Amino acid sequence: MKLLSNYPTEILILLFLIVTYVISAYEKISDWKGSVSYIKIHFKNSPLKSCVPFLLGILFILEIVASVLMMVGVYQLYTSTIKEIALLGITLSAMSIIFMLIGQRLAKDYAGAMSLGVYFIITICGVYLLNS
């Protein structure tokens, strides 16, 4: 249990975000057409309506890269207590949440934007802990 005894909060936050993003990326890629269709409807009255497939692709790539970096970061925390890769991954995670927030606000989905706040708070706690 060395891993959780040295960095329990950091590891749990990273695992939470890894699960969140891996499942989100899997859902996007396993039903790409359905995801694009759903998001197009969601953004039909926003300036983003014509860019949905491109923006969804960017978000997918960010989720995958952030997840991989956070996985490597968990491993590095366990083996050598190096935090930089985990910090990079969690920072990308925070940026992707900000991108989603922009989209939700432009779509005037205020409840959806508000729900992102929970993920952002957790992510910022991780950034703070990994940066200290």
C-alpha positions as semicolon CSV with decimal commas, in nm:
position;residue;x (nm);y (nm);z (nm)
1;M;0,000;0,000;0,000
2;K;0,297;0,232;-0,045
3;L;0,112;0,406;-0,328
4;L;-0,186;0,517;-0,124
5;S;0,012;0,586;0,192
6;N;0,242;0,841;0,021
7;Y;-0,004;1,014;-0,216
8;P;-0,357;0,895;-0,131
9;T;-0,547;1,208;-0,232
10;E;-0,351;1,264;-0,553
11;I;-0,391;0,901;-0,661
12;L;-0,763;0,892;-0,588
13;I;-0,822;1,215;-0,780
14;L;-0,617;1,084;-1,073
15;L;-0,806;0,752;-1,072
16;F;-1,140;0,935;-1,061
17;L;-1,045;1,144;-1,363
18;I;-0,894;0,850;-1,551
19;V;-1,218;0,652;-1,513
20;T;-1,423;0,957;-1,612
21;Y;-1,225;1,030;-1,927
22;V;-1,168;0,672;-2,040
23;I;-1,540;0,596;-2,021
24;S;-1,624;0,926;-2,192
25;A;-1,375;0,858;-2,473
26;Y;-1,503;0,501;-2,511
27;E;-1,862;0,623;-2,539
28;K;-1,764;0,876;-2,805
29;I;-1,564;0,633;-3,019
30;S;-1,798;0,334;-2,982
31;D;-2,093;0,537;-3,114
32;W;-1,931;0,824;-3,301
33;K;-2,232;0,893;-3,526
34;G;-2,471;0,889;-3,232
35;S;-2,244;1,118;-3,030
36;V;-2,211;1,366;-3,316
37;S;-2,587;1,356;-3,376
38;Y;-2,665;1,416;-3,008
39;I;-2,415;1,701;-2,977
40;K;-2,538;1,862;-3,302
41;I;-2,889;1,873;-3,157
42;H;-2,754;2,010;-2,830
43;F;-2,567;2,289;-3,013
44;K;-2,824;2,359;-3,286
45;N;-2,877;2,720;-3,170
46;S;-2,514;2,800;-3,090
47;P;-2,223;2,929;-3,298
48;L;-2,062;2,584;-3,262
49;K;-2,328;2,394;-3,459
50;S;-2,121;2,366;-3,778
51;C;-1,803;2,254;-3,597
52;V;-1,941;1,968;-3,387
53;P;-1,751;1,673;-3,541
54;F;-1,421;1,863;-3,535
55;L;-1,465;1,988;-3,177
56;L;-1,581;1,647;-3,057
57;G;-1,267;1,498;-3,214
58;I;-1,049;1,753;-3,036
59;L;-1,223;1,674;-2,706
60;F;-1,177;1,300;-2,768
61;I;-0,804;1,345;-2,830
62;L;-0,768;1,562;-2,518
63;E;-0,946;1,297;-2,308
64;I;-0,723;1,019;-2,438
65;V;-0,398;1,215;-2,398
66;A;-0,496;1,337;-2,050
67;S;-0,591;0,981;-1,946
68;V;-0,265;0,831;-2,071
69;L;-0,059;1,102;-1,902
70;M;-0,249;1,054;-1,576
71;M;-0,200;0,675;-1,595
72;V;0,173;0,724;-1,649
73;G;0,165;0,978;-1,368
74;V;0,010;0,728;-1,127
75;Y;0,281;0,478;-1,219
76;Q;0,555;0,739;-1,169
77;L;0,415;0,844;-0,833
78;Y;0,433;0,479;-0,730
79;T;0,781;0,406;-0,862
80;S;0,971;0,730;-0,821
81;T;0,746;0,998;-0,667
82;I;0,778;1,206;-0,984
83;K;0,470;1,428;-1,024
84;E;0,532;1,616;-1,351
85;I;0,357;1,378;-1,592
86;A;0,055;1,345;-1,363
87;L;0,044;1,725;-1,334
88;L;0,055;1,761;-1,712
89;G;-0,230;1,511;-1,751
90;I;-0,447;1,672;-1,487
91;T;-0,379;2,016;-1,637
92;L;-0,502;1,889;-1,975
93;S;-0,802;1,753;-1,789
94;A;-0,874;2,101;-1,648
95;M;-0,839;2,254;-1,994
96;S;-1,083;2,005;-2,144
97;I;-1,336;2,090;-1,873
98;I;-1,294;2,459;-1,956
99;F;-1,354;2,379;-2,325
100;M;-1,669;2,185;-2,232
101;L;-1,781;2,475;-2,012
102;I;-1,744;2,717;-2,303
103;G;-1,955;2,486;-2,517
104;Q;-2,225;2,447;-2,253
105;R;-2,246;2,822;-2,200
106;L;-2,266;2,891;-2,576
107;A;-2,543;2,630;-2,601
108;K;-2,716;2,804;-2,309
109;D;-2,718;2,478;-2,114
110;Y;-2,667;2,638;-1,776
111;A;-2,744;2,322;-1,577
112;G;-2,487;2,129;-1,783
113;A;-2,233;2,408;-1,732
114;M;-2,301;2,407;-1,359
115;S;-2,250;2,030;-1,335
116;L;-1,902;2,070;-1,483
117;G;-1,810;2,276;-1,178
118;V;-1,791;1,962;-0,963
119;Y;-1,540;1,802;-1,201
120;F;-1,344;2,126;-1,222
121;I;-1,318;2,160;-0,843
122;I;-1,189;1,803;-0,813
123;T;-0,942;1,865;-1,095
124;I;-0,815;2,191;-0,948
125;C;-0,762;2,016;-0,613
126;G;-0,549;1,763;-0,800
127;V;-0,354;2,036;-0,977
128;Y;-0,290;2,207;-0,644
129;L;-0,173;1,889;-0,471
130;L;0,047;1,777;-0,760
131;N;0,198;2,123;-0,797
132;S;0,306;2,149;-0,433
